[in-house]
Amino acid sequence: MAVLTQKKPTTVFEKFNDETWRRKFLRNVLIPWIFIAPLLLIHIFVVAIPAVQGVYMSLTDWKGVGQDAQFIGLENYRELFFEDETFGKALGNNIAWMAFFLTVPFILALFCATMLAQVKRGGMIYRSILFIPYVLASVVTATIWKNLLNPQRGIGAAIDNLLGLEDVFGVAYLGRTESALMSIAFIDNWHFWGILMVLFLAAMQAIPPVLYDAAKIDGANRWQEFRHVTLPGIRPTLLFMYMMVAIWSFLAFDYIFLTTQGGPGGASEVLATQLYKNAFLRYQAGYGAAQGVVISIFAGFIILIFVTLRRRGWDI
């Protein structure tokens, strides 16, 4: 006995006349696009169009005000890479900043998260205390630490007075070329590492306890548990934050500008502060746009590295 089967619609006209197909199209295609359309339009007007304009402006000689932009091709990039010595120094400071933030805050966050993961009572209190600096405004944090590092009335001066010393700890850390950048990095790290600790702690708490029980049965000590159970368990979070911190290192601006504005003598100058000065203080908006594009290229290169690792099987 032959079984009658309904012919599937093939042409566009047949599909629109088929009620089942119309319902699937409405549910799976049209409704999702209706909901995402407002966000897509906002992204186009706020991100995509300004990004394209920024790339174009990087190819022009433009002061930012008072005159039309004149197209000069890659002249800004040639000057940036081959003539501007301050660009190389700022890039070196960014790399040093990145090296600091890819080590010190991660070590602190992993250590404290490991300790707090074992706290059964009062753990939320400790987490809140360590997280508070992150929610403070950067202006507030920078002002507090500028006073604390003041050579006349700061912590160093108080220690010198207490120990009867003279100008040993009471040093202008933000005013010396050899210590300015790392002093600002210390301030930013004081504000930043708490968020890493919270993220790592949340990832550790998601690790099944049975894995630690199995490690203890096998005779693993605390370090071996951390190395073979904790680190693999939080690896996606750890690597993702490595990527984000590396990108943020090229966007560093607020604490540097609020404390030293890139001084003394360019010792704490980074790409973002140099861009700001060129675009808004020296009225070289086209040249500043070229610096902004270069910063975006560095950030994109970091993302490309992690995308490549993910395609090769890394759990990121």
Backbone bond lengths (Angstrom), bond angles and torsions (degrees), N, CA, C in turn:
res aa  C-N    CA-C-N  psi(-1)  N-CA   C-N-CA  omega(-1)  CA-C   N-CA-C  phi
1 M - - - 1.463 - - 1.535 109.69 -
2 A 1.277 117.89 126.16 1.469 121.98 -176.13 1.519 110.72 -71.94
3 V 1.317 115.52 141.45 1.456 122.18 178.34 1.517 108.47 -101.42
4 L 1.345 114.44 124.55 1.453 119.13 -179.41 1.522 109.92 -81.01
5 T 1.272 117.62 127.45 1.465 122.68 178.38 1.523 109.03 -118.12
6 Q 1.342 115.14 144.27 1.458 120.42 -179.95 1.522 109.76 -78.60
7 K 1.314 115.32 130.01 1.452 120.48 179.60 1.528 110.86 -69.17
8 K 1.340 116.75 128.99 1.458 120.64 179.31 1.520 109.88 -75.10
9 P 1.338 116.92 140.62 1.468 119.22 178.93 1.524 110.73 -67.59
10 T 1.312 115.55 138.44 1.468 120.40 -177.63 1.519 111.94 -114.56
11 T 1.308 117.60 -46.26 1.463 119.82 -179.02 1.521 109.98 -82.42
12 V 1.329 115.17 164.33 1.465 120.64 179.47 1.524 110.52 -62.43
13 F 1.338 116.25 -40.38 1.466 119.69 -179.65 1.527 110.70 -63.50
14 E 1.332 116.82 -42.37 1.459 120.53 179.47 1.521 111.16 -65.56
15 K 1.334 117.19 -37.17 1.470 120.75 179.80 1.526 111.07 -64.34
16 F 1.314 117.54 -43.07 1.464 119.47 -179.02 1.523 111.82 -70.91
17 N 1.314 117.80 -22.11 1.457 120.92 175.59 1.522 112.68 -85.18
18 D 1.342 116.51 -10.25 1.460 120.36 179.91 1.537 109.02 -90.76
19 E 1.346 116.51 119.59 1.468 120.71 -174.82 1.518 112.12 -65.25
20 T 1.337 117.86 -39.83 1.464 121.15 179.86 1.521 111.13 -62.27
21 W 1.333 116.61 -42.83 1.463 120.24 179.86 1.524 110.67 -66.22
22 R 1.350 117.05 -39.31 1.459 120.25 179.38 1.526 111.20 -62.36
23 R 1.330 116.47 -40.80 1.458 119.53 178.82 1.524 111.38 -64.57
24 K 1.325 117.83 -43.05 1.471 120.76 178.91 1.529 110.66 -63.85
25 F 1.344 114.80 -41.79 1.467 118.56 179.51 1.519 110.75 -63.14
26 L 1.340 116.30 -42.33 1.460 120.27 179.83 1.522 111.22 -64.73
27 R 1.332 117.53 -42.67 1.459 121.70 -175.83 1.528 112.54 -76.84
28 N 1.316 117.66 -39.71 1.469 120.79 -172.14 1.521 114.16 -95.88
29 V 1.324 117.84 -19.56 1.471 119.73 -175.10 1.527 111.42 -121.53
30 L 1.312 116.94 -58.40 1.457 119.80 -170.13 1.530 112.78 -68.78
31 I 1.330 117.83 -49.52 1.470 120.61 -177.96 1.536 111.99 -62.40
32 P 1.371 120.04 -45.77 1.480 118.27 176.34 1.520 113.24 -57.57
33 W 1.356 117.53 -39.66 1.459 119.79 -179.72 1.523 111.53 -69.95
34 I 1.330 117.23 -32.28 1.469 119.95 176.95 1.527 110.37 -63.71
35 F 1.338 117.08 -41.40 1.459 120.50 -179.60 1.529 112.29 -71.94
36 I 1.326 116.84 -35.18 1.473 118.99 -175.92 1.526 111.96 -86.86
37 A 1.332 117.99 -15.10 1.466 120.99 -176.50 1.531 113.37 -57.88
38 P 1.357 120.65 -46.05 1.477 118.80 178.83 1.530 113.08 -58.66
39 L 1.337 116.73 -43.72 1.464 119.32 178.77 1.521 111.31 -65.85
40 L 1.325 116.54 -37.46 1.457 120.30 178.72 1.523 111.48 -64.61
41 L 1.320 116.54 -41.90 1.468 120.24 178.40 1.528 111.30 -64.81
42 I 1.345 116.19 -42.73 1.460 119.61 177.01 1.520 110.73 -60.15
43 H 1.341 116.18 -43.18 1.469 120.22 -179.76 1.530 110.72 -63.75
44 I 1.324 116.98 -39.82 1.465 120.13 -179.74 1.530 110.97 -63.47
45 F 1.343 116.65 -45.78 1.467 120.44 -175.47 1.526 112.83 -79.23
46 V 1.338 117.50 -29.42 1.472 120.29 -175.81 1.531 111.90 -94.50
47 V 1.326 117.72 -30.80 1.457 120.76 -175.15 1.529 112.53 -113.86
48 A 1.320 117.17 -57.12 1.460 120.42 -171.08 1.535 112.49 -65.51
49 I 1.333 117.49 -51.40 1.466 119.88 -178.32 1.530 111.76 -64.28
50 P 1.367 120.11 -47.16 1.476 118.46 175.62 1.523 113.18 -60.38
51 A 1.343 117.58 -32.96 1.468 119.77 178.66 1.526 110.55 -65.25
52 V 1.330 116.89 -44.35 1.466 120.27 178.20 1.527 110.11 -64.15
53 Q 1.333 116.87 -41.77 1.468 120.34 177.60 1.524 111.03 -62.37
54 G 1.344 116.74 -38.82 1.462 120.16 178.85 1.517 112.01 -63.59
55 V 1.338 116.61 -40.54 1.470 119.87 177.44 1.521 110.10 -63.57
56 Y 1.337 117.30 -42.28 1.463 119.73 178.68 1.530 111.23 -64.59
57 M 1.335 116.65 -44.21 1.461 119.67 -179.49 1.525 111.83 -62.99
58 S 1.329 116.96 -27.92 1.469 119.17 177.97 1.520 111.91 -68.40
59 L 1.323 116.65 -13.85 1.464 121.53 178.64 1.516 111.86 -100.64
60 T 1.333 116.77 14.96 1.467 120.82 -176.59 1.528 111.15 -127.28
61 D 1.318 114.15 162.84 1.465 121.66 169.77 1.530 106.44 -100.24
62 W 1.321 115.89 104.91 1.464 120.74 -173.59 1.517 109.73 -140.32
63 K 1.302 116.37 131.11 1.462 120.84 179.58 1.527 112.35 -83.18
64 G 1.321 117.54 -16.39 1.453 120.79 -177.83 1.516 112.31 100.75
65 V 1.316 116.97 -28.69 1.470 122.26 178.08 1.526 108.31 -145.61
66 G 1.324 115.65 152.88 1.459 120.80 165.99 1.506 116.92 84.68
67 Q 1.328 119.89 -11.00 1.455 119.55 179.66 1.518 108.74 -155.47
68 D 1.335 114.14 160.76 1.454 119.31 177.39 1.528 110.15 -78.41
69 A 1.326 115.17 151.11 1.461 120.16 178.69 1.530 109.90 -71.82
70 Q 1.326 116.39 133.78 1.459 122.23 178.29 1.520 109.48 -106.86
71 F 1.318 116.81 123.82 1.465 121.67 -177.42 1.531 109.97 -69.42
72 I 1.346 115.61 125.68 1.471 120.56 -179.77 1.524 111.76 -128.51
73 G 1.309 117.67 11.07 1.456 120.48 176.88 1.519 112.88 70.40
74 L 1.326 116.13 -133.80 1.467 122.25 -176.00 1.528 113.02 -93.07
75 E 1.326 117.06 18.50 1.463 120.41 -176.87 1.522 111.59 -61.37
76 N 1.328 117.95 -40.34 1.468 120.44 178.83 1.522 111.70 -61.29
77 Y 1.323 116.57 -39.61 1.466 120.46 -179.55 1.529 111.08 -71.60
78 R 1.335 116.23 -35.96 1.468 118.85 176.92 1.522 110.38 -63.84
79 E 1.327 116.02 -44.48 1.467 119.52 178.20 1.526 111.39 -65.21
80 L 1.325 115.50 -37.85 1.460 120.20 -177.34 1.523 111.31 -63.88
81 F 1.329 117.82 -45.76 1.458 121.52 -173.28 1.527 113.66 -88.33
82 F 1.312 117.60 -25.95 1.460 119.33 -171.51 1.525 114.74 -115.81
83 E 1.331 118.55 -13.12 1.456 119.91 -177.51 1.525 113.60 -123.79
84 D 1.303 117.67 -31.20 1.460 121.56 -174.94 1.532 110.16 -83.80
85 E 1.325 116.83 100.77 1.461 120.56 179.75 1.526 112.14 -69.93
86 T 1.332 116.48 -28.53 1.462 118.75 -179.43 1.523 111.55 -68.70
87 F 1.339 117.17 -25.35 1.465 120.08 178.05 1.524 110.62 -64.86
88 G 1.324 117.17 -43.95 1.465 120.45 178.67 1.519 111.84 -62.93
89 K 1.329 116.46 -39.14 1.469 119.85 178.93 1.519 110.64 -67.07
90 A 1.336 116.96 -41.78 1.467 120.61 178.57 1.522 110.82 -65.02
91 L 1.338 116.67 -40.29 1.469 120.00 177.63 1.519 110.89 -63.59
92 G 1.327 117.14 -40.03 1.461 120.16 176.65 1.520 111.66 -62.40
93 N 1.330 117.16 -39.79 1.468 120.59 176.61 1.525 111.19 -64.15
94 N 1.337 117.22 -37.76 1.460 120.30 176.64 1.524 111.62 -63.84
95 I 1.315 116.50 -39.91 1.468 120.38 178.95 1.524 110.37 -66.94
96 A 1.335 116.84 -41.66 1.469 119.93 176.67 1.525 110.70 -63.50
97 W 1.332 116.32 -39.94 1.474 121.54 176.98 1.527 110.22 -60.87
98 M 1.344 116.58 -44.34 1.461 121.00 179.89 1.524 111.19 -64.57
99 A 1.335 116.71 -41.68 1.463 119.88 178.81 1.526 111.20 -61.34
100 F 1.317 116.81 -38.63 1.465 120.58 178.20 1.520 110.77 -65.22
101 F 1.330 116.78 -46.90 1.470 119.88 -173.53 1.524 113.05 -79.88
102 L 1.306 117.93 -11.54 1.464 119.91 173.98 1.526 111.56 -90.44
103 T 1.324 117.41 0.31 1.466 120.36 -179.30 1.529 111.53 -124.56
104 V 1.322 117.50 -66.09 1.467 121.27 -170.72 1.528 112.96 -59.15
105 P 1.343 120.36 -55.92 1.470 118.12 -178.44 1.515 113.35 -64.43
106 F 1.327 118.56 -30.72 1.461 120.66 179.11 1.525 110.93 -69.47
107 I 1.330 116.56 -39.71 1.472 119.68 177.66 1.520 110.18 -64.43
108 L 1.336 117.04 -47.16 1.464 120.75 178.61 1.523 111.46 -60.69
109 A 1.333 116.67 -45.52 1.462 120.78 -176.92 1.524 111.50 -65.69
110 L 1.327 117.36 -42.43 1.465 120.22 179.55 1.517 111.00 -65.57
111 F 1.323 116.64 -41.37 1.466 119.85 -179.37 1.530 110.73 -63.82
112 C 1.331 116.98 -50.56 1.466 119.92 -177.80 1.522 111.75 -67.78
113 A 1.334 117.64 -37.22 1.460 119.78 178.00 1.524 110.79 -64.07
114 T 1.331 116.69 -39.23 1.462 120.23 177.81 1.518 111.10 -64.71
115 M 1.316 117.29 -40.98 1.456 120.54 178.53 1.536 111.20 -67.57
116 L 1.333 116.79 -44.71 1.460 120.33 -177.21 1.527 112.18 -70.28
117 A 1.341 117.28 -25.00 1.464 120.03 178.82 1.527 111.46 -63.89
118 Q 1.335 116.99 -21.58 1.466 120.86 -179.43 1.525 112.38 -94.21
119 V 1.351 116.87 -6.35 1.461 120.67 -178.94 1.526 108.78 -82.97
120 K 1.297 116.78 122.40 1.464 121.35 -178.53 1.531 111.79 -93.75
121 R 1.320 117.02 -34.01 1.462 121.25 -178.89 1.531 110.39 -117.49
122 G 1.312 114.58 135.33 1.463 119.10 176.52 1.515 114.43 76.64
123 G 1.336 117.23 9.35 1.458 119.19 -178.78 1.521 112.73 -62.82
124 M 1.330 117.10 -35.42 1.460 120.82 -179.40 1.525 111.32 -65.21
125 I 1.327 117.03 -32.74 1.470 120.16 179.09 1.529 110.10 -65.54
126 Y 1.334 116.70 -46.91 1.460 120.26 179.35 1.527 110.96 -63.69
127 R 1.330 116.97 -41.65 1.460 120.21 179.07 1.522 110.88 -61.72
128 S 1.308 116.81 -42.21 1.465 120.56 -179.39 1.522 111.21 -64.77
129 I 1.334 116.68 -42.10 1.464 120.55 179.87 1.528 110.97 -62.11
130 L 1.336 116.22 -44.06 1.460 120.13 -178.27 1.522 112.14 -73.57
131 F 1.338 116.69 -22.04 1.463 120.85 -178.06 1.526 112.44 -88.34
132 I 1.336 117.66 -19.74 1.464 121.43 -175.82 1.528 112.88 -54.28
133 P 1.346 121.00 -44.60 1.478 118.84 -179.39 1.520 113.74 -55.94
134 Y 1.329 117.95 -29.42 1.461 120.02 -177.10 1.524 112.00 -68.95
135 V 1.327 117.69 -28.77 1.470 120.06 -177.19 1.530 112.01 -89.20
136 L 1.332 117.18 -4.89 1.457 119.85 176.47 1.525 110.37 -74.89
137 A 1.308 116.53 144.11 1.466 120.37 177.05 1.518 109.79 -65.29
138 S 1.333 116.04 144.25 1.461 120.32 -177.72 1.523 111.72 -61.32
139 V 1.330 117.78 -32.40 1.466 120.62 178.12 1.528 110.02 -63.91
140 V 1.326 116.47 -42.21 1.466 120.81 179.56 1.523 110.45 -64.80
141 T 1.331 116.38 -48.74 1.469 120.61 -178.91 1.520 111.44 -61.36
142 A 1.337 116.81 -45.29 1.466 119.93 -179.47 1.521 111.30 -62.94
143 T 1.325 117.94 -40.67 1.464 121.18 179.65 1.522 111.11 -65.03
144 I 1.323 116.88 -42.83 1.469 120.79 178.69 1.520 110.35 -59.31
145 W 1.332 116.90 -48.37 1.464 119.50 -175.49 1.527 112.75 -74.92
146 K 1.309 118.62 -27.05 1.460 119.66 173.82 1.521 110.34 -63.41
147 N 1.317 116.60 -37.06 1.470 120.34 176.41 1.527 111.25 -73.68
148 L 1.327 117.60 -38.54 1.461 120.13 179.84 1.531 112.08 -67.19
149 L 1.337 116.76 -30.75 1.463 120.94 -179.71 1.520 112.54 -95.51
150 N 1.323 117.39 7.58 1.462 120.76 177.48 1.526 110.13 -64.14
151 P 1.338 119.00 129.64 1.471 120.49 -176.05 1.521 114.32 -68.17
152 Q 1.340 118.52 -19.17 1.461 120.97 -179.37 1.529 113.50 -95.20
153 R 1.333 117.11 -36.87 1.458 118.94 -174.90 1.536 113.55 -130.70
154 G 1.299 117.07 17.02 1.459 120.84 -178.39 1.518 113.17 -93.08
155 I 1.351 114.97 -165.41 1.461 121.13 -178.67 1.523 110.93 -63.36
156 G 1.325 116.33 -44.01 1.461 120.01 -178.87 1.508 112.79 -59.90
157 A 1.337 116.88 -43.48 1.464 120.91 178.88 1.523 110.78 -64.63
158 A 1.341 117.49 -37.27 1.468 120.73 178.35 1.519 111.20 -65.40
159 I 1.342 116.80 -39.01 1.471 120.00 178.39 1.521 110.19 -67.16
160 D 1.337 117.17 -41.41 1.466 120.13 178.17 1.527 111.02 -60.72
161 N 1.317 116.69 -43.16 1.464 120.27 179.15 1.528 111.42 -65.75
162 L 1.311 116.67 -37.58 1.466 120.79 -179.19 1.520 111.75 -68.27
163 L 1.335 116.48 -39.23 1.470 120.70 -177.18 1.526 112.43 -94.94
164 G 1.319 117.74 -0.13 1.464 120.35 -179.85 1.503 113.04 71.37
165 L 1.337 118.28 30.22 1.459 122.63 -179.07 1.522 109.65 -100.40
166 E 1.312 115.70 170.24 1.467 120.33 -179.45 1.519 109.82 -132.61
167 D 1.330 114.81 113.95 1.465 122.86 176.17 1.531 113.04 55.25
168 V 1.324 116.56 39.58 1.459 120.53 175.76 1.527 110.07 -95.20
169 F 1.323 116.08 -53.78 1.462 120.57 176.75 1.532 112.00 -100.70
170 G 1.323 116.62 -23.12 1.456 120.36 179.24 1.508 111.64 -80.46
171 V 1.334 115.66 70.45 1.463 122.79 -176.31 1.526 108.72 -112.96
172 A 1.304 116.51 148.00 1.469 121.37 177.18 1.524 108.97 -78.63
173 Y 1.341 115.63 80.79 1.464 120.12 -175.52 1.528 112.08 -62.14
174 L 1.316 117.37 -34.62 1.460 120.79 179.61 1.524 112.50 -83.01
175 G 1.313 117.44 -7.84 1.457 120.95 -178.38 1.513 113.97 -108.88
176 R 1.317 118.05 7.33 1.468 121.70 179.54 1.527 108.91 -111.78
177 T 1.315 116.18 136.70 1.463 120.49 -176.19 1.523 112.35 -62.73
178 E 1.333 117.26 -31.97 1.470 119.62 -176.22 1.523 113.33 -81.99
179 S 1.310 118.52 -12.41 1.467 119.84 -175.81 1.520 114.02 -125.92
180 A 1.323 118.95 -7.76 1.469 121.09 -172.89 1.528 111.86 -62.02
181 L 1.332 117.52 -50.10 1.462 120.32 -174.44 1.523 111.48 -63.69
182 M 1.336 117.71 -47.05 1.450 120.31 -177.98 1.530 111.88 -71.17
183 S 1.331 116.97 -26.60 1.468 119.48 174.91 1.522 110.52 -66.70
184 I 1.345 116.31 -41.34 1.462 119.70 176.84 1.532 109.94 -67.36
185 A 1.331 116.60 -38.20 1.468 119.62 177.41 1.520 110.90 -62.20
186 F 1.335 116.84 -37.75 1.473 120.70 176.16 1.526 110.75 -61.84
187 I 1.338 116.77 -43.35 1.463 120.93 179.49 1.533 110.26 -62.63
188 D 1.329 116.01 -47.80 1.461 120.38 -179.21 1.524 110.75 -64.78
189 N 1.326 116.90 -37.42 1.461 120.21 178.66 1.524 110.88 -65.69
190 W 1.328 118.31 -39.31 1.469 121.57 177.33 1.523 110.25 -56.92
191 H 1.326 116.35 -37.50 1.468 120.85 -179.68 1.533 111.65 -79.60
192 F 1.344 117.53 -29.00 1.462 120.61 -164.86 1.525 115.41 -96.46
193 W 1.326 118.35 -36.18 1.462 118.80 -165.97 1.520 113.07 -66.90
194 G 1.341 118.05 -19.38 1.460 120.74 179.48 1.520 113.09 -62.38
195 I 1.336 117.58 -36.34 1.458 120.04 179.30 1.520 110.56 -67.82
196 L 1.331 117.35 -36.37 1.463 120.17 175.54 1.524 110.48 -63.59
197 M 1.325 116.02 -42.00 1.454 120.20 179.41 1.528 111.32 -59.92
198 V 1.321 117.17 -43.84 1.466 121.13 179.95 1.528 110.85 -64.20
199 L 1.319 117.43 -42.69 1.458 120.87 179.80 1.522 111.85 -65.45
200 F 1.331 116.42 -43.97 1.466 119.63 179.18 1.524 111.33 -66.24
201 L 1.325 116.52 -38.24 1.461 120.13 179.14 1.523 110.79 -64.01
202 A 1.336 117.12 -41.52 1.463 120.34 177.58 1.526 110.87 -63.28
203 A 1.335 117.09 -39.26 1.464 120.04 178.38 1.529 111.20 -67.64
204 M 1.335 116.90 -37.82 1.471 120.17 178.85 1.524 111.43 -65.92
205 Q 1.317 116.86 -37.90 1.457 119.96 -179.08 1.520 112.30 -70.55
206 A 1.331 117.34 -15.53 1.460 120.97 177.44 1.521 112.49 -87.07
207 I 1.347 117.45 -7.05 1.466 120.54 178.18 1.526 108.87 -74.39
208 P 1.333 118.88 130.21 1.475 120.85 -179.94 1.532 111.72 -59.26
209 P 1.336 119.33 127.86 1.468 121.69 -179.83 1.517 113.14 -59.16
210 V 1.344 117.42 -24.53 1.464 120.18 -178.73 1.525 111.43 -61.83
211 L 1.336 117.23 -27.19 1.467 119.67 178.49 1.522 110.66 -67.86
212 Y 1.335 117.01 -39.61 1.464 119.94 176.94 1.525 110.57 -68.59
213 D 1.330 117.33 -37.30 1.469 120.25 177.80 1.516 110.71 -62.73
214 A 1.336 116.11 -41.62 1.462 119.72 178.55 1.523 111.30 -65.28
215 A 1.339 116.15 -38.60 1.467 119.42 178.70 1.525 111.03 -65.15
216 K 1.333 117.65 -39.10 1.469 120.74 178.34 1.525 111.29 -66.21
217 I 1.328 116.13 -38.75 1.468 119.33 177.74 1.522 110.98 -62.90
218 D 1.344 115.60 -35.97 1.470 119.60 178.77 1.527 112.61 -77.43
219 G 1.338 117.32 -1.06 1.461 120.70 176.81 1.512 114.72 87.75
220 A 1.338 118.20 20.39 1.462 120.58 -178.81 1.525 110.49 -74.41
221 N 1.324 116.05 139.37 1.460 120.12 175.13 1.526 109.67 -87.04
222 R 1.334 116.82 -176.33 1.470 120.73 -175.51 1.533 111.75 -61.14
223 W 1.318 116.94 -44.20 1.457 120.00 -179.36 1.530 111.34 -64.76
224 Q 1.328 117.01 -41.14 1.456 120.21 179.36 1.526 111.73 -66.32
225 E 1.332 117.34 -35.62 1.468 120.31 175.13 1.530 110.43 -63.06
226 F 1.333 115.19 -43.13 1.463 119.29 -179.88 1.531 110.70 -64.80
227 R 1.321 116.52 -41.75 1.467 120.73 -175.41 1.520 112.67 -73.32
228 H 1.333 117.19 -42.33 1.459 120.62 -171.42 1.530 114.03 -100.25
229 V 1.342 117.80 -13.50 1.462 120.04 -179.76 1.532 111.07 -118.41
230 T 1.343 116.17 -53.22 1.467 119.33 -174.86 1.526 112.22 -68.04
231 L 1.334 116.76 -52.48 1.466 119.30 -177.49 1.532 112.82 -60.53
232 P 1.346 119.95 -46.77 1.474 118.03 175.88 1.526 112.67 -61.96
233 G 1.341 117.20 -32.48 1.456 120.20 -179.06 1.515 113.92 -70.24
234 I 1.327 117.05 -31.38 1.473 120.11 -178.91 1.527 111.54 -104.78
235 R 1.321 117.90 9.44 1.467 120.80 -175.41 1.520 113.57 -56.46
236 P 1.347 121.26 -43.47 1.472 118.60 177.95 1.530 112.65 -58.61
237 T 1.325 116.76 -44.50 1.466 120.34 178.50 1.519 110.99 -65.10
238 L 1.325 116.78 -42.49 1.464 121.90 -178.10 1.531 110.86 -62.31
239 L 1.325 116.89 -47.91 1.458 119.97 -177.88 1.523 111.73 -69.49
240 F 1.336 116.34 -36.53 1.463 118.86 177.63 1.527 110.83 -63.11
241 M 1.331 117.08 -42.61 1.456 119.80 179.23 1.524 111.33 -69.67
242 Y 1.325 117.63 -31.16 1.467 119.99 173.36 1.527 109.86 -60.08
243 M 1.328 116.07 -44.32 1.456 119.60 179.47 1.525 110.95 -63.99
244 M 1.332 117.68 -45.88 1.457 120.82 -177.65 1.523 111.70 -65.60
245 V 1.332 117.29 -41.84 1.467 120.39 -179.62 1.524 110.33 -66.72
246 A 1.338 117.10 -37.67 1.466 119.87 177.30 1.525 110.76 -62.58
247 I 1.328 116.95 -40.19 1.471 120.58 177.67 1.522 110.11 -67.97
248 W 1.343 116.37 -45.82 1.471 119.94 -179.26 1.523 111.61 -61.99
249 S 1.331 117.44 -26.71 1.467 120.03 -179.29 1.524 111.62 -63.87
250 F 1.337 117.00 -30.08 1.463 119.68 177.59 1.526 111.93 -84.73
251 L 1.337 116.74 -7.01 1.461 120.73 178.02 1.525 112.08 -105.68
252 A 1.336 117.38 5.84 1.468 121.17 -177.49 1.528 109.94 -57.98
253 F 1.334 115.41 128.42 1.463 119.13 -178.64 1.521 112.75 -150.38
254 D 1.348 117.08 -52.50 1.462 120.51 -164.22 1.522 113.23 -60.94
255 Y 1.340 118.51 -51.90 1.462 119.71 -176.51 1.522 111.45 -67.73
256 I 1.315 116.63 -34.47 1.468 119.47 179.31 1.522 110.20 -67.88
257 F 1.312 116.72 -44.82 1.466 119.57 -177.74 1.522 111.47 -70.77
258 L 1.325 116.97 -33.78 1.458 120.21 -178.42 1.528 112.84 -74.37
259 T 1.320 117.88 -24.76 1.460 120.81 -176.10 1.528 113.01 -100.14
260 T 1.322 117.54 -48.91 1.472 119.90 -174.39 1.520 113.73 -127.11
261 Q 1.348 118.00 -12.79 1.466 122.30 -174.61 1.519 112.03 55.83
262 G 1.324 116.19 30.11 1.460 120.52 178.01 1.511 114.50 94.44
263 G 1.304 118.95 -6.37 1.470 122.29 -179.03 1.512 111.66 -88.60
264 P 1.323 117.62 -174.58 1.474 125.53 -7.55 1.525 111.72 -79.11
265 G 1.310 116.06 137.11 1.461 121.34 177.78 1.505 113.90 61.77
266 G 1.324 117.21 30.92 1.460 120.35 179.86 1.519 114.15 77.61
267 A 1.328 118.11 11.30 1.462 120.94 -176.96 1.524 112.49 -66.14
268 S 1.330 117.41 -28.48 1.464 120.80 179.02 1.527 111.93 -115.31
269 E 1.323 116.32 18.15 1.464 120.32 178.90 1.517 110.35 -71.19
270 V 1.331 116.58 132.82 1.458 121.91 175.30 1.525 107.93 -125.23
271 L 1.326 116.26 175.52 1.462 119.57 -174.02 1.526 112.24 -60.76
272 A 1.337 117.15 -40.04 1.459 120.09 -176.48 1.526 111.79 -67.64
273 T 1.335 118.19 -42.20 1.460 120.11 178.82 1.528 110.97 -68.99
274 Q 1.326 116.45 -35.44 1.460 119.56 176.85 1.527 110.93 -66.58
275 L 1.322 116.28 -40.05 1.465 120.80 176.54 1.526 110.51 -59.95
276 Y 1.335 116.33 -46.06 1.466 120.69 -179.08 1.530 110.82 -59.95
277 K 1.309 116.87 -44.79 1.459 120.11 -178.13 1.521 111.30 -65.98
278 N 1.346 116.64 -42.30 1.464 119.33 179.78 1.522 111.99 -65.25
279 A 1.332 116.41 -41.21 1.462 119.69 -173.92 1.526 112.96 -78.86
280 F 1.337 117.37 -38.10 1.466 119.56 -170.13 1.526 114.72 -113.49
281 L 1.324 117.88 -17.37 1.463 119.91 179.32 1.522 112.26 -108.19
282 R 1.338 116.78 -35.89 1.464 120.77 -179.72 1.531 112.08 -99.85
283 Y 1.322 117.47 -1.47 1.459 123.56 177.95 1.529 111.71 56.04
284 Q 1.335 114.90 46.46 1.459 121.92 173.64 1.534 107.87 -119.41
285 A 1.329 114.62 66.23 1.460 119.66 -173.13 1.527 111.83 -65.71
286 G 1.316 118.05 -37.87 1.462 120.46 177.83 1.512 111.78 -63.33
287 Y 1.321 116.20 -42.44 1.459 120.93 178.67 1.532 110.04 -67.03
288 G 1.339 116.82 -39.91 1.455 119.87 176.45 1.516 111.97 -64.17
289 A 1.347 117.40 -36.87 1.457 120.34 176.77 1.526 111.25 -62.77
290 A 1.332 116.95 -37.19 1.461 120.25 176.61 1.529 110.79 -62.95
291 Q 1.332 116.64 -40.44 1.465 119.71 176.23 1.530 110.94 -63.74
292 G 1.338 117.26 -38.73 1.449 120.26 177.77 1.518 111.98 -63.28
293 V 1.331 117.15 -39.64 1.465 120.29 177.53 1.523 110.66 -64.78
294 V 1.329 117.01 -39.40 1.470 120.33 178.77 1.529 110.44 -63.81
295 I 1.335 117.10 -41.78 1.465 120.03 177.03 1.524 110.06 -60.21
296 S 1.335 117.36 -41.89 1.464 120.99 178.87 1.526 111.13 -63.96
297 I 1.326 116.67 -36.55 1.466 119.92 178.55 1.532 110.30 -65.54
298 F 1.330 117.17 -42.21 1.466 119.70 177.13 1.526 110.83 -60.72
299 A 1.343 116.96 -44.76 1.465 120.55 178.40 1.521 110.78 -63.06
300 G 1.328 116.84 -41.32 1.465 119.93 178.20 1.513 112.56 -64.40
301 F 1.330 116.83 -35.11 1.464 120.52 178.16 1.530 110.90 -64.81
302 I 1.331 116.43 -39.41 1.467 119.98 177.27 1.521 110.61 -63.68
303 I 1.341 116.47 -43.69 1.467 120.12 177.94 1.521 110.35 -62.17
304 L 1.325 117.23 -39.58 1.465 121.28 179.65 1.525 111.17 -61.25
305 I 1.319 117.22 -38.84 1.461 120.51 178.13 1.527 110.52 -60.48
306 F 1.326 116.75 -47.00 1.458 120.09 -178.17 1.531 111.98 -70.44
307 V 1.329 117.62 -33.91 1.469 119.93 175.51 1.517 110.27 -64.64
308 T 1.333 116.89 -40.85 1.463 121.07 178.00 1.529 111.07 -62.94
309 L 1.333 116.42 -43.48 1.458 119.80 178.27 1.527 111.26 -63.25
310 R 1.325 116.73 -37.81 1.465 120.28 179.40 1.521 110.93 -65.75
311 R 1.313 116.71 -41.22 1.467 120.28 178.63 1.518 111.86 -66.06
312 R 1.318 115.84 -24.53 1.466 119.04 178.90 1.527 112.97 -89.32
313 G 1.340 115.78 7.81 1.449 119.36 171.85 1.515 115.76 106.53
314 W 1.346 117.34 0.60 1.461 119.00 178.07 1.519 109.35 -69.72
315 D 1.317 116.18 140.82 1.456 121.88 -179.86 1.518 108.74 -86.43
316 I 1.332 116.13 88.17 1.464 122.48 -177.93 1.524 108.69 -118.66
